[in-house]
Amino acid sequence: MVRLFFSDPHVTYLHTYFQGLAGMNADIQALLLDAGLLLLVGMAVVFLFLSLLIGVVNLISWLCSRFAEPQPAVVTPKRTQVPASVSAAEVAAISAAIHQYRNPS
């Protein structure tokens, strides 16, 4: 039989860990317990605050959608054809300039 960590099968990692905690100074152990409690209380407060915030935002969204005033239909004006005021020579000159800019060779 292969024993990985200890020669005694009744001794485990947690057993040695808790023996170390029992021998620790009582002040340090009390400080660690207070720190753990403060950690859990802080995380619970943040969780509750964020849950409340999400609930309030969803409630406001629901209220805004329920009591919103109906939007009037927006009429888009039809586009009218504007007569081309650019002559064919100007279009050719602009096209040639763009072509020369893109192909400098």
C-alpha positions as CSV (number, residue, x, y, z in Angstrom):
1,M,0.0,0.0,0.0
2,V,1.3,3.4,-1.0
3,R,1.1,6.2,1.5
4,L,1.5,9.6,-0.1
5,F,2.1,12.1,2.6
6,F,2.4,10.5,6.0
7,S,3.4,7.2,7.4
8,D,0.5,7.1,9.8
9,P,-2.8,6.7,7.9
10,H,-4.8,8.5,10.6
11,V,-2.8,11.7,10.2
12,T,-4.0,13.9,7.4
13,Y,-3.1,17.4,6.2
14,L,-6.2,18.9,7.9
15,H,-5.3,17.2,11.1
16,T,-1.8,18.8,11.2
17,Y,-3.3,22.1,10.1
18,F,-5.8,22.2,12.9
19,Q,-3.1,21.1,15.4
20,G,-1.1,24.1,14.3
21,L,-4.1,26.4,14.8
22,A,-4.6,25.1,18.3
23,G,-1.1,25.9,19.2
24,M,-1.3,29.4,17.7
25,N,-1.4,32.4,19.9
26,A,-5.0,33.1,21.0
27,D,-4.8,36.7,20.0
28,I,-3.8,35.9,16.5
29,Q,-6.5,33.3,16.2
30,A,-9.1,35.8,17.5
31,L,-7.9,38.4,15.0
32,L,-8.1,35.9,12.1
33,L,-11.7,35.0,13.1
34,D,-12.6,38.7,13.3
35,A,-11.1,39.2,9.9
36,G,-13.0,36.3,8.4
37,L,-16.2,37.6,9.9
38,L,-15.6,41.1,8.6
39,L,-14.9,39.6,5.2
40,L,-18.1,37.6,5.1
41,V,-20.2,40.6,6.4
42,G,-18.6,42.9,3.8
43,M,-19.3,40.5,1.0
44,A,-22.9,40.1,2.1
45,V,-23.4,43.8,2.3
46,V,-22.0,44.3,-1.2
47,F,-24.1,41.5,-2.5
48,L,-27.3,42.9,-1.0
49,F,-26.5,46.4,-2.2
50,L,-25.9,45.2,-5.8
51,S,-29.1,43.1,-5.7
52,L,-31.1,46.1,-4.4
53,L,-29.6,48.3,-7.1
54,I,-30.5,45.8,-9.9
55,G,-34.1,45.6,-8.5
56,V,-34.5,49.3,-8.4
57,V,-33.1,49.8,-11.9
58,N,-35.5,47.1,-13.2
59,L,-38.4,48.7,-11.3
60,I,-37.7,52.2,-12.8
61,S,-37.4,50.7,-16.3
62,W,-40.8,48.9,-15.8
63,L,-42.4,52.1,-14.5
64,C,-41.0,54.2,-17.4
65,S,-42.2,51.8,-20.0
66,R,-45.6,51.5,-18.4
67,F,-46.3,55.2,-17.9
68,A,-44.5,56.6,-20.9
69,E,-46.4,59.0,-23.1
70,P,-47.1,57.7,-26.6
71,Q,-44.7,59.0,-29.1
72,P,-46.2,60.7,-32.1
73,A,-45.6,59.1,-35.4
74,V,-42.5,60.6,-37.0
75,V,-43.2,61.5,-40.6
76,T,-40.0,61.4,-42.7
77,P,-40.0,63.8,-45.6
78,K,-39.5,62.4,-49.0
79,R,-36.2,63.1,-50.5
80,T,-36.4,65.2,-53.5
81,Q,-34.0,65.0,-56.3
82,V,-31.6,67.9,-56.2
83,P,-30.4,68.9,-59.7
84,A,-26.8,68.2,-60.1
85,S,-24.9,71.5,-60.0
86,V,-21.5,69.9,-60.6
87,S,-20.5,69.8,-64.3
88,A,-19.2,66.7,-65.9
89,A,-15.7,68.3,-66.3
90,E,-15.5,68.9,-62.5
91,V,-16.5,65.3,-61.8
92,A,-13.8,64.1,-64.2
93,A,-11.2,66.4,-62.6
94,I,-12.1,65.1,-59.1
95,S,-12.1,61.5,-60.2
96,A,-8.6,62.0,-61.8
97,A,-7.3,63.6,-58.6
98,I,-8.6,60.8,-56.5
99,H,-7.1,58.2,-58.9
100,Q,-3.7,60.0,-58.8
101,Y,-3.8,60.2,-55.0
102,R,-4.5,56.5,-54.6
103,N,-2.0,55.4,-57.2
104,P,1.0,57.7,-56.9
105,S,3.1,55.8,-59.5
